[in-house]
Amino acid sequence: MKDIVEFNNGMTDYEFFSFLYDKVISREVTTFSKLKELIHPVLREKWTHPVIIRAFNLMKRLNWGFFANIDPTSHKKLWKELVIEDRDFPEAGDLKKTLQISNLYVAMCDIHGYTKFCMESRKNLSMMHTLDWAIENEIRRISTACGAISQRERGDEMVIVAASATDALMVTLCIIDYFEKTDVVSDPSIPTKRTGNAEALPVFKITAGITGGNTQSPLIITERGNLSGFLLNSGARLQTRANELSPKESRIMIAKQVMMNYEKENAVNKCILAQNNALYFFDTGHIEFKGVMIPTCEVVFDKNERYKEKFAEEMTKLFVSIRDNLWEQRIFQDLIELLIKAVQSMPKFNVTPHHPPQGMQTVANESYVQLCRISYKAYIVDEDYSTAVEFLRYLIEVSEIIPSFDRLLLDYLKGVTEKYKILLTAYEAQIDKEVEEKAAQIFHGDHYKTWLASKNGSQVYEKLRVIGRKSKDIPKKKTLWLNMLAKNKEQMEFTLYSGKK
């Protein structure tokens, strides 16, 4: 049979399928609508319908790329969102090419330690094959059980598409449960316990980024069924940010829209995660990705990290102050209040800095609070901005060696301190001019003689300038500081950036 006009009732299933097979395999027919158009004269013959569906499944396998395994039975929600369903054949249809729908989510996952494991297992290829099998098969099984679809990318990366925020979070956490041997989801209908040879694999940590749920972020499906568009890009950037914040532990970063939609979806009919209060969404502010500002959250699923909930309010206050550019006093005050609340909430620590302040050999939770209060007093009460910023810099040094110190908090501490350092340089240059002019009033007796004699001795000179800057004989220090802020307003704009420049 070379043409549909040759069709006759005496034809066998095999002959009819062979005709359709040739059309599909040669890519003469790549859409179901085109297939129906081709065989329209024989649609009235009911016996042809199962053969047509077989041809559709072949065509789907060849042309739907990422979505080749999607099925109306196992992926009901995704099928509804992604496929233009045929009126006569509800189990068939055409894949949409441009998707601007709110009910679509992309999760990008990365396996920590994959390269190291491959290097260590190069003399034990069976272990590498076991991991490869787990990524290819178990992740697909878990994704399907969650109503999502997944595909492996570049060895240790996975791309997952889901039709709801709940499904996107469920599948990501189930994958973490599988690789990390945890039980966050704890849903009997979605087994995540390893079986067979996979039990011998080590624990792997996963970082993930999830975005979607917004019609303004389109997803494009290419002619070969691959994914493209901002939705995919922003998911990858969120995963990169999760990796930056947590290079050794599992972490999920999401667009805030995902959190909002998850809460809407579970307002009445709660999924198992909502029933068990298994998740806490920690506001992580706006992050810039290639010129686009994305409101983000961290999904806190480890019970040991739920302490972040206790300083969420202080974190939000700092975000608002930074957004409103309140550098005069509010940002400094909010940062110190946040640091104090955070170290009071986090697990106990005791670290030994390289350069401990006078009277401290080690720094623990309470002594860290003491350092914060010294910095706060210097800024707010004493108007001693040099000391205030110096203690911020010291807090960075201490925070970097505290094992449980939140990386996002550290990033904001560094970012704010850097801006105040810029301001301090301009401030000190201006105040030093006033010290020069009023040296006779500031220094008395031998101090003034030493001042005059030491101008060429930079080390002593610098020490005396520090004394001069703190002198009460220079009035209106706060006014001078605020003037510097006004002059350097543009430089003081602060945005946490993540991703490629």
N, C-alpha and C positions, 0 to 999 in steps of 0.2 A: 504494500500500500504506500503510494507516494503522495497522494492527495486525498483530502477528506471526501471528495466526490466518489472515490472508489469504495467508500464504506458500504457494507451490506450486513444484513441480519445474520448471515452465516459465519461472520467473522468471529474468531476466538478472542478471549481476553488478551492472550499473548500477542496476537497480531496487532490489536488496537494499541496496546501499551508500547509495542515496538515502534509504531508510527509516532506516538507522542514522545517516546524516549529520544528519537532522532531529532525532533524539533527542539527539545529542551537541552540536550547535550551539546547541540551545535550553537546554542544560545540564540536561535532564531526566535524562540519564545522565552522571555525572561520574567513575565508577569502573569498572574492568574487571569487578569482581565483579557490579556492578549490570547491566552490559552482558550478561554471561553469563546472568544470571538472566532478563533480558528475552527472550533468543533461545534459551533452553534447548531448546525443542521442535525446533529446526532444527540443533542441533549435530552430529547424526548425519550430516548432509549434508556430506561432506568438501569439496565445492567452495566452501562458504561460508567456510571457514577463512581463506583469503587476504583475503577481503573484511572479515572480522572484525578481522584484524590491521591493515588499512588504517584502519578505524574507530578502533581503539585508538591508532594513531599520531596521528590527528587529535585524539582526546581528550587524549592526552599533551601535545600541542602547546598545547592550550587551557588545561589545568588543572594542569600540573606545574611551571609557573613557572620557577624557577631550574634545575630538573632536566629541562626539556623536551627537551634534546638528548641525554640519557643513553640509552645503547644497550647491550644485553647483549654485543655483539660488541666494540665499541671501549672499553667501560667495564666490563669483567668484574667487577673487585673492587667497584667502586661499586654496580653493579647488585645484586650479592649482598647488600651491606650495606643498601641503601636501598629495595629493592623486595620486596614479598611476591609471590613468583613464582607464577604460576598453574600448577596441576598439568597441565592439558591443553594450555596454550599457554605453554611456557617462555620465549618471546620477549615475553610480556606479563605484566601483574600490576598491583598497586596500590602506590602510593607510601606508605611508612610516614610517620606524622604525628609521632610522638615517637620520637627515637632516643637510646637510652642504651646505646651500644655503644662499645667501646674502639677499634675500627678505623675511626675517622672523624676527619678533621683539617680545620681551616679555616685558610687563609692569606689575610691581608689585605695587599694591595700598593698602594703609592702612587707615582705618577710625579713625581719632582722636576722643577721647571722647566716644568710643563705650562702654567700660567697665563701665565708670561713668554713662552713660545713662541707662545701664541695671540695675545698682544698684539703681538709683533714680526711675526707673520705675517698681521695683519689686512688687509694690502694684497696678500697672496699666498695667497688662499684655497685654492689647489691643495695647498699644503703642509699646511694644517690638515686638509683632506680626506684626505691621505695618512696623517697621524698617526691620524686617526679610523678609517680603514680598518685600519691596523696593530693598533690596540687591539681593534677589534671582531673581526677575522678571524684575524690571526696569533696572538694570544694564545689564541683558541679552538683553533686548530690545534695549538699547542704543548701546551696543556692536555690535549687529547684524546690526543696522542702519549704523554703521561706517564700516561694512564689517569685523569686528573682532569677536572673540569668547572669552567668559569669564567664569570663574569658581570661586566660593567662596571657601576660605580656612580658617580654624580656626577662624570662627566667623566674624572677622572684616577685613580680608585680601581678596584681589581679585587678581587673575592671569588672564592676558589678552594676547592673541596672535593675532598679526596682520601681514598682508602681505606687509606693506609699512611703512616707517617712518611717513608719513603723517597720515595714519590711526591710528597708535599707539598714536601719539600726539592728534589727534582729539578725540579718544575715552576717553583718560585720562582726557582731558579738559572738555569733555561733562559730565563725571562722577563728576568732581569737580563742574561744573555748577549746576548739579542736587542737590548735597548734600549741597553746599554752597549758593544756590539760587542766583547765579551770571549769567552773560550772556557773557562770554568770546568768545565762538564759534559763537553764534548768527546765526545758520544755520536753516532756517525754516523746512528743510527736516529731522532734528534730534531734535525733541521736548525734552527739558530737564526741562521744568517747571513741578513742582509736581502737581499731581491731587489727588482727593479723600482724604482719610484719611492721606496720606503722607504729605499733606500741613501742618498738625499740628506738624510734626516732627521738632525738632530744627535744626539749622545750624550745619553741621559737616564739619570739615576741613579734607583734604586729602593730604597725602604725597605719592609720587610715584617715582619709579625708572624704567627707560626704557633702554633696551640694545638690540643689534642685528645689522643686516645689514652687517655682516662680516662672510665670509666662514670659518674663523679660529676658530669660536666659535660655535661648533656643538650643536644641540639640539637632545636629544635621546627620542624617544617615546617607552615606555615599552610595554610589551605584553598586558597589560590591558589598554593601551591608556593613561597612565599618563606621565608627563613630567619629564625629568631628564637632567643633563648636565650643563656645565659651563654657558651657556646662562641664564638659570633659576637662577643659583647661583649668578651671577653678577648682575642680575636685583634686586634680594633680597638685595644685599649689597648696591646698589645705593639707594634703598628705605630706608634702615637703615640710610644711610648718610643724606638723605633728612630729616629724622626724627630727627637726631642729630642737623642739622642746623636750623630746624624749628619745635620745639616741640609743638607750639601752632597755627601755620598758615599753609596753604596749600603750598606745594613746590614740584617741579618736578626736579629730577636730571636725566641726561641722559648721556650715553656714547657719546663721541664726534662724533663717526661714525654715530649716529642717526641724529645729526644736519647736518652733511655733506650730508647725503642721502636725508634728508628733503629738503635741498636747491637745490639739483639736481632735485628732483621730481617736484619742483615748479619753475624751471627756466623758463619754457615756459607756461605750463598750471597751473595757480595758484589756489590753494584751497582757501576756504573762509578765512582761517587764514592768508595766505600770502597776499591775496587781501587787508585785513584790517590792515596789519602790526601789528597783534595782539601779536606777540611773539618777544622776544629778547633773544638771546642765550649768556649768560654770562659765559665766560671761567673760570672754577674753578680748572684748573690745573690737575695734575696727582694724583690719589688716589690709595693707595695700598690695594688690597684685597687678603689676603692669598698668598702673594708672587708675585701677578700679578699686574702690573701697568696699570691702566685704565685712559686714558685722558677723562675728564668729562666736562660737561656744566650744568649750571642751566637754566631752561626754565623760563624766566621772563614773566609772563602773566598779572600781576597786574600793572595797569598803575601807581600806586603810587610808584612802585619799579623800574620804568624805569630810575631813576636817576643813577642806577648802570652802565648804558651805558657810563656815563661821566668819570668814572675812570677805564674802562676796559683796556685801553692801559697801564696804570700804573700797573695794576694787572698782565698783561702779562709780562711786563718787570721784575717784581719781580720773576715770575715763571721761566723765562729764567736764571736769576742770580742765583737762588737756584739750578736749574738743572746744571749749570756750576760751582757751588761751589765757587762763587765769594765773599767770606766772608771778604776779606781785607777791602773793602770800598763799593763795588757796592750794596750788599744786604742791608746794613744799609741805604744807600742813597735811594735806590728804595723803601724800606719800608716806610721811612719818607715821601717821595714824594707821595706815594700811600695814606697814612693816611691823609695828607693835602688835596689832591684832593677829597678823599671820604667825609670828614666832610664838605668841601665846597660845595659838591653836594647834600648831604642828607638833609632831612627836619631839620628845626631849633630845637635845643634842649637846655636845661639849667638844669644841674644836680648838686647836692651837694655831693661831695665825702666825705668819712669819714675822710680823712687826706688831706685837700686842701693844695696846695703849698703856700708858703708865698706870701701874696698880693692877693690871690684868695679865695673868699668864695664859689663861684660857677664856674662851667666850662660850657661855651657855645661854639658854633662853632668856633668863632674867638679865644677865649682863648685856645681852644684845639690846634688850629694851632700854637699859641704862644708856647705851651709846646713842640710841635713837633720841632719847630725851635730851642728851647733851647737845646734839645737833639742832634739835627743835628750839631749845632755849637760846642757842647762839643766834639763830635766824630770827625768831619772833620777839624775844625779850631784849637781847643784847645788841641786836642789829650788827652782829659780828659775822658778816657773810662769808669771810674767808674760812673761819673755823667751821661754820655750818657746812660748807661744800667739802672741806677737808674730811669731815666726819662721814659725809655721804660716800666719798671715795673709799674710806676705810670700811664702811658697811658693805660695799661691793666686794672688797677683798675677803671679808669674813663670810659673806653669803655664798661666795663661790666654792667654799670648802665645806659647807653644811650639806650633808648627803641628801636630806629630804627637802631642801629649799626649792620652792617652785620656780621652774625656769622662766615662766612668763613674768612672774614678779621680778625676777632678777633682770630680765630684759628691760622692764619699765624703770627699774632703779638705775640701770646703766644709762638708758636714754634720757631720763630727766636730769641725772647728774651731769651728763655731757653738755646739755643745754645751759645748765647753771655755770659750768666751767667756762663756757664761751662768754657768758655775761660777766663772770667774775674777772676775767682778763681785762675787759673794757672798764669795769668798775675800778679795779686796782690802778690802772693807768691814770684814770681821772683823779682818784683820791690821792695818788702819789704827788700829783701836781700841787694839790692843796697842802700836803705835808711839807713840800719844798717851800711854799709861800709862808707857812705858819710855823716853821721849825723853831723859831725863837720862842714862840708861845708854848709849844708842845714840850720841848726839851729844856731843862733848867740846869744851871751850873755846869758840872763836868759832863753831863749828858750832851749838852749843846756843843761843848768843845769837841767831844768825841764825834758827834754828828758831823761837824765841819771837817774834822780830820779824817773821817772814814769814808768820805764820798768816793775816794779812789780804791778803797778796800771793799770790794763787792759783798763779801760774805757778811761782814759786820754791818755793812750798810743795809743789806736786805733784812737782817734781824731787827735793826732799828726801825726800818720802814713798817714792819709788822706791828711794832709797838705804836708807831705813829698812826697807823690806820685805825687802831683801837682807841685812840685818844678821844676823850670827851670834849676836847677843845675844838674838834672839827664838828660843827653843828650840821643838822639835817642830813645825816647819812642815809636815812630811809628815802628822803626826797631824791638824793643822788642816785640811789639804787633804782628807784622807780623811773627816773629819767633815762637811765641806761636801758631799762626794759622797753621803754617807749621807742628809743632809737634803734633797738635791735629786735623789734617785734617780728619781722619776717624770719630772721635766723632762729627764733625761738619756737617756730612751728614744729610740732613733733608728731610723727606718724610712725608706728611700728611697721617696718617693711619686711616682707618675706618673699623669697622666690628669686627668679632671675631678673637682673636689671634690663 
